[in-house]
Amino acid sequence: MDFTYPPEAEAFRKEFRAWLEGNLDPELAGRRSGLLDGGDDVVARLRAWNRTLADARYAAIAWPEEYGGRGASVMEQVVFAEEMSRAGAPGTLNPLGISNIAPAIMQWGTEEQKRTFLPSMLRGDDIWCQGFSEPNAGSDLASLRTRAVLDGDVFVVNGQKIWNTLGHLANWCELLVRTDPDVPKHKGISCLLVDMTLPGVEVRPLATITGEREFNEIF
Ligand SMILES: Cc1cc2nc3c(=O)[nH]c(=O)nc-3n(C[C@H](O)[C@H](O)[C@H](O)COP(=O)(O)OP(=O)(O)OC[C@H]3O[C@@H](n4cnc5c(N)ncnc54)[C@H](O)[C@@H]3O)c2cc1C
């Protein structure tokens, strides 16, 4: 097997390593998990770092260039991860948003949603979480019971989500809800982009056995 990286990936490594040496805040090096339980000052520093990454188009290198990415190849993404780890550099404030939520918005979102949500996610101005799992809907996600009923031109949502990474910091949530209970359970599910600051949204942090405070319940 040939483990040599392609020349373009090695060229990217050289460029990115030099950029990290010149731009990474030394106070942040090694603070990879600071986002999970850090105080406001840590989040503020990480937000500044997130903006630095975004300005240099290093916040979401796999995104297409039109959205502020680099259209990076898989090997460039591998190199990026290796160099971030080598430098002890923290990632962005939107690990879930950038890799999971944004691609769905790019594929299915309206132009307005793309224009509104993607830039603020990229820069870490908004923090996103995912509201998929429920106490009785994990691997079998199609069992989810959180209901959304259209009332005029708004959805009224009732239910509980669990294991929501970054829910305690997020101001937006990609929420899976049941909008049609009269069809087979793997159908009738819709995806809402929910403003977490709306009245009625309650976030309860969950501490794990290791003491980390990454997860939450959302009601
Ligand atoms: C690090 C981390 C971050 C997460 N972040 C989020 C998040 O941000 N948002 C969110 O919504 N969720 C999140 N989750 C939740 C995650 O998606 C669920 O944990 C996952 O879907 C599994 O569900 P569960 O924990 O209820 O386990 P279960 O579905 O209850 O599974 C428990 C065990 O039973 C096994 N099992 C399940 N069904 C079957 C079957 N039919 N046959 C045989 N074996 C089976 C599973 O393999 C597993 O070993 C996160 C989880 C982790 C670990």
The ligand as an SDF file (V2000), in Angstrom:
LIG
                    3D

 53 58  0  0  0  0  0  0  0  0999 V2000
  -20.9390   11.9340   21.3660 C   0  0  0  0  0  0  0  0  0  0  0  0
  -22.4040   11.9400   21.0290 C   0  0  0  0  0  0  0  0  0  0  0  0
  -22.9960   13.1120   20.5790 C   0  0  0  0  0  0  0  0  0  0  0  0
  -24.3570   13.1300   20.2800 C   0  0  0  0  0  0  0  0  0  0  0  0
  -24.9190   14.3050   19.8650 N   0  0  0  0  0  0  0  0  0  0  0  0
  -26.2260   14.3320   19.5490 C   0  0  0  0  0  0  0  0  0  0  0  0
  -26.8350   15.5530   19.1000 C   0  0  0  0  0  0  0  0  0  0  0  0
  -26.1860   16.5990   19.0100 O   0  0  0  0  0  0  0  0  0  0  0  0
  -28.1480   15.5360   18.7930 N   0  0  0  0  0  0  0  0  0  0  0  0
  -28.9110   14.4110   18.8840 C   0  0  0  0  0  0  0  0  0  0  0  0
  -30.0880   14.4700   18.5530 O   0  0  0  0  0  0  0  0  0  0  0  0
  -28.3760   13.2370   19.3330 N   0  0  0  0  0  0  0  0  0  0  0  0
  -27.0580   13.1780   19.6630 C   0  0  0  0  0  0  0  0  0  0  0  0
  -26.4890   12.0000   20.1180 N   0  0  0  0  0  0  0  0  0  0  0  0
  -27.3540   10.8520   20.3380 C   0  0  0  0  0  0  0  0  0  0  0  0
  -27.1190    9.7450   19.3510 C   0  0  0  0  0  0  0  0  0  0  0  0
  -27.5590   10.1110   18.0750 O   0  0  0  0  0  0  0  0  0  0  0  0
  -27.8260    8.5210   19.9190 C   0  0  0  0  0  0  0  0  0  0  0  0
  -27.1030    8.1670   21.0730 O   0  0  0  0  0  0  0  0  0  0  0  0
  -27.8570    7.4020   18.9590 C   0  0  0  0  0  0  0  0  0  0  0  0
  -28.7840    7.6750   17.9430 O   0  0  0  0  0  0  0  0  0  0  0  0
  -28.2040    6.0870   19.6580 C   0  0  0  0  0  0  0  0  0  0  0  0
  -29.3930    6.2220   20.3580 O   0  0  0  0  0  0  0  0  0  0  0  0
  -29.5250    5.7680   21.8920 P   0  0  0  0  0  0  0  0  0  0  0  0
  -28.4150    6.3830   22.6650 O   0  0  0  0  0  0  0  0  0  0  0  0
  -30.9260    6.0280   22.3200 O   0  0  0  0  0  0  0  0  0  0  0  0
  -29.2300    4.2080   21.8990 O   0  0  0  0  0  0  0  0  0  0  0  0
  -30.2230    3.0290   21.5100 P   0  0  0  0  0  0  0  0  0  0  0  0
  -30.8450    3.3130   20.1880 O   0  0  0  0  0  0  0  0  0  0  0  0
  -31.1310    2.7680   22.6570 O   0  0  0  0  0  0  0  0  0  0  0  0
  -29.2020    1.8350   21.3590 O   0  0  0  0  0  0  0  0  0  0  0  0
  -28.6190    1.2120   22.5040 C   0  0  0  0  0  0  0  0  0  0  0  0
  -27.8920   -0.0310   22.0530 C   0  0  0  0  0  0  0  0  0  0  0  0
  -28.8140   -0.9450   21.4280 O   0  0  0  0  0  0  0  0  0  0  0  0
  -28.3680   -1.2760   20.1200 C   0  0  0  0  0  0  0  0  0  0  0  0
  -29.5340   -1.4030   19.2390 N   0  0  0  0  0  0  0  0  0  0  0  0
  -30.4530   -0.4420   18.9870 C   0  0  0  0  0  0  0  0  0  0  0  0
  -31.3970   -0.9170   18.1550 N   0  0  0  0  0  0  0  0  0  0  0  0
  -31.0560   -2.1990   17.8670 C   0  0  0  0  0  0  0  0  0  0  0  0
  -31.6440   -3.2220   17.0560 C   0  0  0  0  0  0  0  0  0  0  0  0
  -32.7740   -3.0170   16.3810 N   0  0  0  0  0  0  0  0  0  0  0  0
  -31.0150   -4.4000   16.9870 N   0  0  0  0  0  0  0  0  0  0  0  0
  -29.8640   -4.6280   17.6750 C   0  0  0  0  0  0  0  0  0  0  0  0
  -29.2670   -3.7010   18.4600 N   0  0  0  0  0  0  0  0  0  0  0  0
  -29.8530   -2.5090   18.5600 C   0  0  0  0  0  0  0  0  0  0  0  0
  -27.4620   -0.1420   19.6830 C   0  0  0  0  0  0  0  0  0  0  0  0
  -26.5010   -0.5600   18.7300 O   0  0  0  0  0  0  0  0  0  0  0  0
  -26.7970    0.2370   21.0000 C   0  0  0  0  0  0  0  0  0  0  0  0
  -25.7020   -0.5990   21.2850 O   0  0  0  0  0  0  0  0  0  0  0  0
  -25.1450   11.9510   20.4270 C   0  0  0  0  0  0  0  0  0  0  0  0
  -24.5360   10.7730   20.8810 C   0  0  0  0  0  0  0  0  0  0  0  0
  -23.1940   10.7630   21.1830 C   0  0  0  0  0  0  0  0  0  0  0  0
  -22.5690    9.4730   21.6840 C   0  0  0  0  0  0  0  0  0  0  0  0
  1  2  1  0
  2  3  1  0
  2 52  2  0
  3  4  2  0
  4  5  1  0
  4 50  1  0
  5  6  2  0
  6  7  1  0
  6 13  1  0
  7  8  2  0
  7  9  1  0
  9 10  1  0
 10 11  2  0
 10 12  1  0
 12 13  2  0
 13 14  1  0
 14 15  1  0
 14 50  1  0
 15 16  1  0
 16 17  1  0
 16 18  1  0
 18 19  1  0
 18 20  1  0
 20 21  1  0
 20 22  1  0
 22 23  1  0
 23 24  1  0
 24 25  2  0
 24 26  1  0
 24 27  1  0
 27 28  1  0
 28 29  2  0
 28 30  1  0
 28 31  1  0
 31 32  1  0
 32 33  1  0
 33 34  1  0
 33 48  1  0
 34 35  1  0
 35 36  1  0
 35 46  1  0
 36 37  1  0
 36 45  1  0
 37 38  2  0
 38 39  1  0
 39 40  1  0
 39 45  2  0
 40 41  1  0
 40 42  2  0
 42 43  1  0
 43 44  2  0
 44 45  1  0
 46 47  1  0
 46 48  1  0
 48 49  1  0
 50 51  2  0
 51 52  1  0
 52 53  1  0
M  END
$$$$
